[in-house]
């Protein structure tokens, strides 16, 4: 059992301001000298980019759909341990983190408190994650256009699930001192503490785009200027001592922290309940890598066009023996020297299509290396970049597909079966994934589709050296996948290297 102060920042609905409140709380607690472990419920990559800017450590996701219920609390503990080890923003000031862990974990929710996977009750909702982690909940309530009626809203949320502890309320979008007084008076009979109130402030507006906020990685200077204002607003409007008392009231966690090293060791144990992808992995039957040989070098697309990335993926690759080398496809003239495999995740290449198209040297390098058998794993943005064109701009040409923006939003959790062997997953592997895009890539697949969705739709591109699709995966829920990719990279490494 371990003590980890923690709190979930939830909301009654999307738009109530939970990202603003959660990010501001993270920044304010960090400024007070605490080591803050930032987390996000669900698969979203964008909000964690703001958490990372506020905390100086990666924002991490907690998603029961993608990784399974049993890994949610271990991943929370893992993130807290990593945040505690990164001595940032006054770290080492004592408290719970003095032994190496974070002083507090702040978990931002998704949508409304009880909104989960469609058709599955509140599975993968903020409430679900709060129950799995035993975390008290602070509810952000948008107060614009209401006064006494807010009490009925909070009363309903507090009583809906007896397994949850609604430990406090933050009033957001308050118009005046009088408005705040009316709201506090209405809430007083509920005996739920008001942690604070935030005024409307246009200076705190963050720009949005077709999939939500613009990622912090695309506007670092603006975010650096915005955070101090947000931090000051939260310091003035919220009782941070009360918030920390609520966080410290969380019960001890029995779950052991997740470990990338242990995950890879377990997936390789003889006779273990190995996942389907552990069978017939690339490299089986190949001579072992000579002792002292250079480790597999995995190039990972990064920079403004490729901002969607789970921190655990890099950790799993490293645990499998790889050297992870991030590079920016907007600026790099070629893949990093010695690249043995390429991972191109999500992001917004359509916003940077002209610059990507202009980098012809890199496009040629990727196309040539992929044709020579270098393993490539691509998700969503990576799929678009690997195609022939994106909104009419030439891209890598690894895949005979043309992509374009559309008005339709494709969004939701997916279940799928891998149809053909790939460098990441073997045929027959069952996966849970997430899709989130306003583009279409045509055709949707080639002769060998990567996956079949639960509704029978075939999608994505598969080959012994290729997996490219719109599906976002969390590799912590796919033990052995990172090792499979590393083995594929080593098996296909040119003999000259």
Secondary structure, DSSP 8 states (H G I E B T S, - for coil): -B---EEEEEESSTTS-HHHHHHHHHHHHHHTT--EEEEEESS-SHHHHHHHHHHSS--EEE-HHHH-GGGHHHHHHHHHHHHHHS--SSTT--GGGGGSS-SEEEEE--SSTT--STTSTTTTSHHHHHHHHT-EEEEEEE-TT-STHHHHHHHHHHHH-TTS-EEEEEEEEE--HHHHHHHHHHHGGGT--EEEEEE--GGG---EETTEE--GGG-HHHHHHHHHHHHHHHHHHB-HHHHHHHHHTS--B-S----HHHHHHHHHSTTS---GGGTT-TTTTS----TT----EEEEEESTT--B--HHHHHHHHHTT-EEEEEETTT-SSS-TT--EEEE-BS-GGGGHHHHHH-HHHHHHHHHHHHTT-EEEEETHHHHHHSSEETTEE---SSS-EEEEEEEEEEEEEEEEE-S--SSS-TT-EEEEEEEEEEEEESS--SSEEEEETTS-EEEEEETTEEEES-B--GGGSTTHHHHHHHHHHHTS-TT-
